[in-house]
Amino acid sequence: MGFTKKRLAALENIMASNLYDGYRAYKQGDLYLLTDGAIGVILTEKPDGIEFTESTAQSDKIFRQMEGEYNATRVIASTQYTIKELRNIIRKHKEWKKTLPNKGEGTHPIVKIAADPGLCEEYKIFGRNFIYVSARYLMWAIESLGTSATLYFGKADGYTWPTVMVSRDLTSREFSLVLPVNDRVLYGRELVMVGGEWVPVWDVEGKTNG
């Protein structure tokens, strides 16, 4: 497919986010893995300008988990977002932060991803069939694959909570994976954005974890 400027920018953003130390870019056989520990992308081609190291025990484990998700996931999420919609949510979040005395420190643009409970009863967590993910990470996950992709709701071995898999086509070997927002991010804050709406954190249903 090749790499547009937007695709490369999304991959560079993932590398620059550095959420967890030690997560970077690895060559996994004939594939390429980029991850910061909360978002991962598997590519069939090497993007220009990004240095890849040989695989490690840690990257092998992540790669196997992602491959397991890819092979197991076939449930399309009932909630789908476009890059334009996510960019708008992030823009609203940025504008809203400026109105707060503390400039919105500690708040994050969050979106809700759900699956039809009739299609995947086994994915329900504590009686519900949805999770929350970072709007920014989800945007990067889509952009890293191109201009559009489909969101899938699934659960990989080793994860307590469901994840969101992003793929242009399930016959392609290129896809990305976003872990749910955990309680360190979602809880202990005054407000979060859910689907473009600002709500007190105590109004957010349940508790998410990664």
N, C-alpha and C positions, 0 to 999 in steps of 0.2 A: 504493500500500500504506500510505502514511503512516509516521510516525516515532514509535515508542514511546520511552519513556525509555531502555530498554536499547540501542536502535539509536543514539539520539543520544549516549549515553555512549560507545559503541564508536567512533563517528566523532570525538568529542572526544578520546578516548585516542590515536587515530591522529595527530591534529593536535598533541597535546601531546608525543608521543614524540620528535619533532624529531630523528630519527636523522641526517638529512643536512640541512644548512642550505639554505634556498632552496626547499624543497619544501613546498607548502601546498595551498590549495583554489583551483580554477580553473573558470571557466565555459567549456565546450567546445561551442560551438554551442548546441543545446538540451539538452545533458547537463552533468553536474557531476562533476568529478574531484577527489578528495582523495588525497593521497599524502605519505609522508615519505621516499620513495626506496626503501623496501624492501617496502612494502605499498601497494596502490592500490585505490581503490573508485570505480566509476562509477555514478552515480545518475541517475534520470530526473526527480526532484523536488529542489528546494532545501530542505535541512534548516534548521530554525529555529536561530538563534544562531550560525551559522557564516558568516563573510564570504568571499565568493568574488571573486577578481580576474579580469580578462580573461585569456585564454590568452596564453601566451608561447611562444617557440621551444622551450624546454625542456619545457613542459607538452604542447605539440603532439606532440613526439617520444614522450613517455610514453604519451599517449593513443593514438597510432597503434600502438605496440607492444602495448598492452593490447587494442585492437580486433582486431589481428592474432591475438593469442592466443585471443580469444573466438571469432573466425570459424574458427580452425583446430582448436580443442580439441574432441574428441568421445570421448576415452578416460576412462572413469570410473576413478578410483583404486581399487585393491583395498583400500586402507586408508581407513576413514572414521571421523571423530571427531564426537561431539556436543559441544555447549557444556558440558554437565554433565561429560563425561569430561575435557575440556581444563581446566576449572576445577579439577577434582580433582587433575590432574597439577600445575598451578600451585600449588595449596595444599600438596601434598606437597613440592614444591621449596622453598617458603617455610619449611616446618617443618624440613626437612632442613638448610637453610642455618644455622639457629640452633644446630645441634649442632657446627658447625665453629669452630675457633679464629678464623678470619678472617671468620666469619659468611657463608661461601660466596661471598665477593666474586669476581666473574668467572664464576660458574657460571650456566647458563641452562636452563630447562625446554625440552627439545627433543623433537619427535616425528618419527617416521619415516613418510614417505608413499611408497607403492609403487604400481606399476601391473603388471598381468598382462603378463609378457614376451611371452606369446603374442599379445597384442593390439597391442603397440606396440614391435616390435623396434627401430625407429628412435629410440626414446627412451632406449635403454640407454646408460649412461655408463660407459666403461671396464669393460664386461661386466656391469653391474648395472642394475637398473631402479627405483632408489629414490633419494630425497633426504631431507635433514633440514630441518625448518623450525621456527621459534619457535612454541611452543605458545601463547604470549600473542598473537602476531600472527595466528595461525590462528583463535584464539577471536574476536578483534576482526573478522577478515574475515567470519566467519559471522554474528556479532551485528550487523554493520553492514547485513546484508541481512534480518535477522529472526531467528526462533528456530531455523530449520533450513535447511540447504542441502547440496548435493552437492559433493564434492571431485573435481576433474578433474586429471589428470596430463598436462601438455603442455609444449610448447616454442615460445616465440615468437621471431620473427626478432630478432637482436641480442643474444640471451642465449646464453651458452655452455652453461649448465646448464638442465635442465627447471624449470618453475615449477609452482605449485599454483594452479589457478583455482577459485574458489568461486562457485556460482550456484544460485539457487532453481530456475531453469527456463531451459534454453538458448534458449527463445523470448523470454525477457525481456532487456531491454537493460541491466539492472542486474546487476553482478557485481563481484567483487573478485579481486585477484591478489596472491600472496605469493611473494617471491623466496626461494630456499633460503638456509640459514645458510651463511655463508662461513667460510673457514679462520681468520679473525681471531677469530671467536667460538668455533668448535668446537675449534680446536687451541690448544695452549699452556695448557690448563686441566687440572686434576687429574681432575675428574669431570663428566659431563654426564648428563642424564636422557633416556633414549630410551624412549618409550612407557610411562612411569611407573616404569622401572627405572633405578637409578643404576649406571653402568658407568665404569671407568677410560677415559680418552679414547683410550688406545692400543688398547682393545678395539673401538672404533667402526670399522666397516668403511670403508675408503677415506677420501677427503678431499673435502669439499663446497666449492663455491665459487659466488659469485653473479655 
